[in-house]
């Protein structure tokens, strides 16, 4: 459907100029918004003439004579966006006294390499020396305090990526100018590896800019629309180096790349067309929006079918450590990650991510992922840890801060050949069904000890549409309700209480006062919607598993949650954590270990304080890594120096949580946990008949069905 664009038409004054450049932009006409459009713009503007830096008619100062001048009383006055000082050009190519060549995006941000970015006129300007020195290499920001200003440039403190940081803020007249320059730079040079990353990721083709920076630049872009000065400068720079700033020519592009139009196709005409996907989350094909045009095969909606046979991938990449990204092997048609360098025969530290489009499972009852893989030459015992399938529902372009969890696919090393292993259909965890923005990722890790190879092919993500009832839709509908949750341990001789899903004998509620804890209490340790699992990872850490909470009470606890019995520690005022087969203890000062020991000593004696529901749990022995916390980036519970996430403690209580058995003879409606009406006006006594295991809303109460 085509509809007239009704907002953000800022270029009516310069329509003739824009139309004159229509041929230049024809390659981006009709391109889906988001990552796809940003990449298309990158391909359009990345190749341009590199001019010499410094003085001379054919160098930077020679270009400024045209690009940054206004004729005033027969003289060429310098247009300075950093100060109100009036200065004038001499002969063409001569530097102006008291001024510098200023990189608006500081060259130190990419290490100062004298590349095309170093000499790109779109972000180079003549600048007052004092202002240039004062602003240093700081990022843009809206200042909370000002330490220096000249009426045009303001330097001080601003909230930058959630932290108080030195920053500079231009005056209102130039805020839009700088916003559009920064958008240009982080599009034209999206392939750079950036050294300073206040506003951007180290390397990320999309979105490149961090969320806070996107918000700031879009705000300034709209507050201070394109001026005649910018249009004239854009034309002048184009005449010198042969490329243009598209965010000046077509200001609406900013919304199509980062804003509220990423779900639409960009048209030069000013019309907007409904796109085929979400266009965000790093997807190069616009992502998945669950629309009706998704291919249906045997009742399954095919959201992704990537065989890596083309010249591009439907995935994007991110390097967390090192410069060893996932690559498309165009010869053998697969994606591959390795940090082994054959020419030097060296292993290298690396962490890299292969990120899927964003999937909308909000209307689905079950979803699966399948792929083929081979792992070779990995470090012994590290196949699953260094080669993982990850999932999250909060990825906004920032890989490091998203809440990832691993999906077990039985990762094993092939020690004999390069034959691919088929995973078969892997069910997406039920907690992600009903979510609108789910991202999958293949994670690779290499070390200086051993850098293996991870190859991926034929990735298929599919789903069945229907009500998300928390059960096993698409599975066996003939269950006889005889399931006994075989993972339960019950109350055994070692005091390791299992969890049978209905909290027999009490429920777990958030502890907000450490004084309320007592020897003999049963507790679980959680972080957000995760809880410490009963399983150890290589004997060094504790895994995570799922829980759900409401109003400070746990409403769902996974079968493999670790229930801890509090005993007296060997240090006065502390507790020992009995986990059935031993006691939890801090175990190292050099590594982040939480191990199980037979008998607790001081390192297994835990002091607990609680503030605002957050628990500080500290072992009292001689180990310096003694704080029990949750690691978001490597999802696990373990012992740290205090650098990871604080946890919550939930203690078993007789207080009801609202998850109850259904009784009575009146009629009720039955809803899924996401609010989908499943049954209408049914008898309470039969409301749960035939429902799969999970949580439902029945008669305005949460009900757990075993």
N, C-alpha and C positions, 0 to 999 in steps of 0.2 A: 504494500500500500504506500502510495506517495502522498505526502502531505506538506503543505507550505510551512517552512520554518518561520516561527512566530517570535523568536527571541534572538538576541545577540547579533543583530545586523548593524555593525558599527562602521561599515565602510562606504556608505552611500556617497559621501563626499569624494571618495577616491575610486568610484566604480569603473571609470574609464581606465585607470591605471591597472586595476585588477584584471579587467577583461583583456587588456593588452598582454597580460602574462598568462592567459589561459593555456596556451600551448606549452609553456614551461611546466604547468601542473597537471597536464593531461594524464600522466601515469598514476596519479592518486585519485582521479575522478572515478567514483563508483566503488571505492575500496571500503571494506568493513572497518568500523571504528576500533579503538583500543590498540592492542599490540600490533595488529596487522597494518593499521594505518600508520602507526609510528615507524614501523620498519620500512614501509613504502616511502615515507618522507625522508628517512635516513638514506635510502638508496638514491633518492632524488638529489639531495643536497651535499652528500659526503664528498663528492669529487669536485674540487675547485682549484683554482690557481693559487699556489703558495707564493706570497710576496716576501721580499726581504724585510727583516726586522731592523728598524732604526732609521737613520737619516738617509736622504737621497730621494731624487724625484720618483724613482721606481720602487721606493721602499715605503715603510709605514708612514713616516712624516709627509712624504709626497702624496700619499692617499688621503691623509687627514686634511690636506690643503683643499680637497674637493668634498670629502664626506662629512667634515665637521667644521664647516665655515659658513658664516653669513656675511654678506657684504654690508658694511656700515660706514657711511661717510667716505666712500671710496676705498676703504681698507677691509681686509678680511679678518673679521673677529672670530676667535676660537669659540666653538660651542663646547663648553665644559659642563658635564653633568655632575661634577663633584664639588664645584665651588661657584661663587658669584663673582670671582675676580675677572676683570676684563683684560684679556690678552689678545695680541694680534699676531698673525702670521707674517713672517718676512718673506724671503724667497721660497718658492716651492721646494719642499724636501728638507728645509732647515728646521731643526728642533726649536721649539719656543721656550725661551728662558722661563724658569720656574715651573715647568711642566714635565710630566713623565708620560710614557706610553703605558696605560693601565689596562691590565686584564681584568675585566669585570668578574669572570670566573677565574680565580687566581691560578696561575700556572703551577704553583706548588701542589694544587689539588691532584694533579696527575703526575707529579714528580719533576716538573720543569722541562721535560723533554721538548726539544725544539721541533715539534711536529707541525702539522697543519693547524691544530688548535692553538699553538703558540703564536701563530701569525695571522689568525682569522680576524679580519676586520669587523665582523659582526659583533664581536665582544671586545674589541680594542678601541680605546678612546683616549684623547689627550686629557690629562688630569692634573689638577693642582698638586704639586709635590707634597705639600703638607697634608692635604686630605688623603692622598694616596698612602702616605706613611702611616697616618692615624688609623685608617681602615684596615691596614695590613692585609692578611689573607682570610679575614673573617667571613663567615656566611652572612646572607641576608637574614633579617629578622625584625620583628616588631619589638622595639626596645621597651624594657620595663624600667630601666634607669639609663641616664645619659651621662657619660664622662667627658665627652668632647663633641662639639659641633661647630659648624661654620654657617649655619642657616640652610645648607643644601645637603650636606652629608652629616649624619649623626652616628656616633660611636658609643657603645655601652654594652649593657647586658640584655639578653633576650632569652626566652625559652626556645632552645634549639634541640629538636628531637627529644623533648621531655626533660632537658637539663638546662640550667642557667649557664650561658655561654657567651663569650665575647662575640659581638655581631655589629653589623652596620645597617642603617636604615636610610634610604634616600628620601628626599623630600617628596611630597605628594605629586609634584609635577612629573617626576621621573620614575615613579614606582612601576607603572605599566611598562615603560621602556625596558627597565631591568628585568621585569618578569618575562617579557617576550625574548630577551636575549638569553636568559637562563634556559627557557624552553627550547630555544634553537640549539644551544650548546649541548644539552643533554639528549637531544635527538641526533644531531650531526655526529656526536662523538660517543654514542651509546656503546660502542665496542671498546672504548678505553678501559683500562684497569685503573681505577681512581685510588689515589693514596690517602687523601682526606675525604671523609664521607659524612660530613655533617648533614648535607642536604640530599645525598644520593647514596646508592649502593655501590660497593666496590666494583662490581661488574654485573650489569643487568640490562639486557636489551629492552625489557619492559617490567615495570614502569620506569626504571632507572632512578627517578626521583622518589624519595621517601614520602609517606602520606602527609606528614606535616608540611613538607615543602610544596607538594601539589596544592594543598589547601591555601597556603600563603600566596603562591604565584597566581593561581586562578583568581584569588581575591583582588590582588593588585592589578591584574590584567583587566578585570572588569571595572574596577574603580577608576582607572586611568586609561581610557580608550586610546587607540592608535591616533597619533597626531600627524599633521602634515609634515612636520620635521622628520618623523620616523619613516614616512613613506619616501620622502626625498632621500634620506640617508640609505634606505634599503636599495633604491634605484642606483645610487652612486656606488655603493659597495658591489652591487651586481656588475656594474660596468668595469670594475677593477678585477674582481676575483671570480666572477662568473657563476655565483650561486646566490640564492635569495633566502631571507628569513620568512618562512611560510606563515608564521604566527603574526606577522605584520600585514602580509597580503590578504590572508584569510583568518581573521581573529577567532572565528568560530571553531577552527581546528583544535584549539586548546581543549574545548569541551568534548570534541570527538576523540581526542587522544587520552585525556585524563578525567574529564568531567562527566556530566549527566547525559551525554550523547554517544557514549561508547557502544551502545547497542544499536546504533544506526549506521547506515552507509553514508559516507561523505560525498556530496555532489558540489561541483564548482558553481552550479546554478543558484545555490542557496536553498535548494529543496533538500529534504531529508527523507530517506527511505528506511523502513524497518529493516534491521539487520538480521542475520541468521544466528546470532549468538551474543553472548555477554560482552565479548571483546576485551575483557580484563583478565587479571590473574596470570598474565604472561602467555596466554594462548595466542598462537599465531594464526588460528583460524576463526577467531572470534568467540571461542568457547561454546558451551552448551547452555541453552536457556530452556530446555524441555519443551520446545515448540512442536507444533503438529507435523513439521516436515522432517522430523527425525525418522530415519529408516527403521522399519519394523520387519523383523525376521522371526518367524515362529512365535509370535507374541512378545518378543523382546525388542525394546527400543535400543538401537545401537547408537550410543553417544560418541564412541570413539573406536575407530578401526585404523590403527597406524602400523603399516608394514615397512616404513622407512624406505620405500622404493622411489620416492621423489627426490627433488633437489633440496627441499626444506622439510623440517619436522613440524608436527603439531604440538611439540613440546618446546619449552625454553630451558635455558641452563643457568645455573648459578654456581659460582665457585666460592666456598666459604674459606678454604685454606688452599694456598698455592694457585698455580695457573695451569690446571689440568682439567679442562671442562669436558663434559660429555660431547662427543662428536658424532656426526652422521657419516658412516662409512658408505660412500656412494657406490663403491665397487661391489661390496658383498651385501649391501642393503640391510644394515642394522645400526643401532646406536651403541656406542662403546665408550667406556671410561677406563682409563688406566693412568697411573702416574709413574710407570716404568718407562724410562727413556732408553731405547735400544742402542742408539748411537754411542752413548756414554756408559751403557750398562749400569745405570743408577736407579735406585728406588727413591721416591720422594714423598714427603708428607703432602697429603691432599685430601680435601673433602669437597665433593661436587654433587650437584643436584640436577636431576632431569625432571622438570616440572610439567605436569599435565595441564590441559585446559581446565577451566572451572566447570564442575558438573552440578546441575540442579536436580536433586533427588526429591524435591518437595512433594511431588505427586506420585511417587513410586512406593511400592511395597517391598521390593527387594532389588538389590543391584549386585553385580559381580564384576570382577576384573580377571582377565587371563592374559598370559604372555608366555613367551619362550625366552630362555636365558641360558647362559653358560658363565660359570665362574672358574677361573684358572689362576694358578700360581699365587693364591692368597696365603696370608699368614695362618699358620696352623691353629685350628680352633676358632678362627675369626670369620668364617664364611658368612654367617648370619649377621654379625655385628658390622662388618665392613661392606656388606652388599644387601641393602634393605629396601623393602617397599614401604613407604610412609604415607600417611593420610592425615589431613586436618580439615577443619571447617572455619578457620580464621585467618587464612593466608590473604594478605592484602598487598603483596609485593615484597614484604619483608620476611625472608626465609628464616632469619635468625630469631625473630620474635613470634613466629607462628607456633601453635601448639601441636606438634607432630607426634604421632604414635605409629609404631611399626605394625604391619600386618604380616603375620608369619606365612611364608610360602615354601617353607622347607628348604631354605637356601643351602646348597651343598656344592662343594668343589668337584669339578670333573678333572680327575688327575690323569686321564688317558688320552682324550682328544677334545675337539672343539664342537662336538655334537650338542645341539641345543636341547634343553629339557623343557617339556611342556608342563605348565603348572596346573592346567585344567581351570575350571571356574572357581575362583576364590570369592566367597561371599563378603561383601562390604559390611563391616560391623554395623549392627542395627542402630547404634546411636547416631550414625550419619544419614540414615534414611529419614526423609522428611526435612533435611537441610537443603538450603538453596545454593550454597557455595562450598562445594567440597573439592579439594585438590588432592591428587595423588602425586607421588614423587618417587623416583628411584634414587637412592642415596648410595654414593660410593666413597670409600675411604681407603687411602693408601698411606703407608708409613715408610720411613727410611729403612726399616727392617725388611719389609716385604711389601711390594706394591703389586697387587694382583690385577686382573682384567675382568671387567663386568660387561657382558654383551647382552642386549635386549632386542627382541624382535616380536612382531605380531601382537601388539597390545590391543586388547578389546575390552571396552567398558560398556556394559549393557544393563538394562533394568526392565522390570515389569511394572507397569502402571497399576495403581490401586491404592487402597487405604493402607496407611502405615499403622499397623496394629501392634507393633512391637513383637510380633511373632515371626515365624519362619515361612512367610509367604513364598510360594513357589516350591515348597518342599512337600512332605507327606501330609496330606490333609486327613489321614485316617488314624491319627494318634489316638490311643485309648486312654490317655491321661494317667498312664501307669508310671510315668517318668519319676525317678527317685532322685534326680540331680546327683548322679554318681560321684561327683567331685566332693561331696560333703564328707567331712571327717567326723561330724558330731562332736560330743564332749568325750574325748578319749582320755586315757590314763596320763597323758602328758599335758593335759589342760589346753590342748590346741582346739579351740572351738571352731567348727566349720560354720558355714552359712548356708542355710537351706532356702533362702529367698523370702521367707515369710517371717523371719525374725522371732521365732519361737522363744519365749522366755524373756522378751524385752526388745526394745528398739534402741538404735544408736542416735544420740543427739549431740550437738556441738557443745564442747566444753569451753566456756568463756572465762572461767576462774579456776586456776590450778589447784586452789585449796579444796575444790569439790572432788578432786581425784583421791582415791584411797587404794591401799593394797587390797587385792582381790577383784578390782574392777576389770572388766573386759573392754578393750578399746580397739579402734582402728585409726590409722594415720592416713590422712588424705590431703589432696591438693586439688582445688576446684572440683572437677567431676571425675577425678581419679583417686584411687586408694591403693595403699601398699599391697602388693600381691603376696601370696603364700610361697611363691617360687623365687629362687635366687638366680642371678645371671652369672654363670661361671663361678659361683660361690663368693662373688665379690660385691654384688649389689642386690637390691630388691626390685623386682619388676613392678609395673603398675597394672591395675585392672580397673574396671568401671564401677561407678556408683552414681546415684542420682540423689539430690537433696531438695528439700522444700522447707522454708522457714526454720532452718537450723537443724532439721532432722533428716536422716537418710531414708529415702523412700525406695531405693533399690540398691542392693549390694551384690556384686558378682560372686559366683560360687567360689572363686579362687582368691577372695580377699583374705588377707592375713589378719586374724583376730588375735590380739595380744593380751595375755594375762599379766597384770601388774603385780610384781613381787617386790620385797624390800631389796634395795641395792646395798652394796657393801659400804658405800659412803652415806653418812647420815643425811636424811632428807631427800634421798634419790630413790628411783625405781629401777628394778631389773625387768626387762621385757622378755617374758617367756613366750616363745613361739612354737612350743610343742616338742620340737626335736632339739632344743637348745635355747640360747639367749642371744639377742642382738647386741653387737659390740662394735665400737669404732676400732679399726684394726691397722691404721697406718698413718704416718705423718707425711709421707711422700705421695701416696695415692689415695683416691677417694673411695675407700672401702668400707662397707657395712657387712660384716660377716656374722655367721652363727657360731657361737662357742658353746662348749659343754657346760661351763661354769662361769658365771659372771664375776669379773673383777672390777676395778675402778673404771676401766674402759667400757664396761657393760653396765655401769651405774649411771642413770640418766637424770639430770636435774631438769625440771620442767617449769617454765614461766609462760604465762599467757597474757597477751594484750590485744584488745580488739578482735578476739577470736583467733589470732595468729599465735602459734605455739613456738617457743624457742626450746629445743630439746638438745641438751649438751651433755656428752659423756665426760666424766670427771677424771679420767686417767691421764696418761702421759702422751697421748696422741694429739697432735695439733689439728688434724682434720677430724673434728669431733662434733660437728653440728649436723644433726639429722635433718636433711632438707630434700627438696624435689628439684631435679634437673630437667628443665623444659626442653633444651636442645638435644640432650641424650636422655630421652624419657626414662627416668628411674628414680628410686629413693635410695639415698646413700649418705655418706658423711663428707662434709665439706668444711671449708674455713669460715663459712658464713656468706659465701658469694652467691648461693643459689636461692631458691624460693622457700619462704617459710611455709609451714604446714599447719593443718588443723587436726585436732584430736576430737574424735567422737567416742563417747562412752555409752555402754549399754544401759538402758533405762527402761522402766516400766511404763513410761509415758507413751501413749499411742501416737503414731505418726500420720494416721489417716489412711494407711494402706491396710485394708481390712477385708475380712470375708464378707460376702454379700448375703444378707438375710432379709426375710420378710416376704410378703405376698403382693406388694404393690408393683406398679409398672414404672419402668425407667427407660431412659435413653442410654445407649452405649456409644462412647466416643473413643477414638484412639488417643494416645497421650499427646498427639499434635492437634487434637481438636476436630478430627474428621468423624462425622456421624456414621457409625457402623450399623446400629440397630435402633429402631424406634418403637417405643411403647411395648417393651417386652416385660414379662414377669421377672421380678427380682430373682426368684429362685432358679430361673433358667437363663439369666442374663449372660453367664459365662460359658454356657454350654458350647463346646466346639471351638472356643477361642484358643489361639496359640498362647504359649507362655509369654508373659509380658505384663506391662502396666496399662490400665485402661481407666477412663473416667466413667463411672457408673453412678447415676443418682447423685451427682456433684461430689463424689468421693473417689479418691484414687484406690484402685483395686489391683492387687497383684495376682495374676493367674499362674499357677504352677504347671 
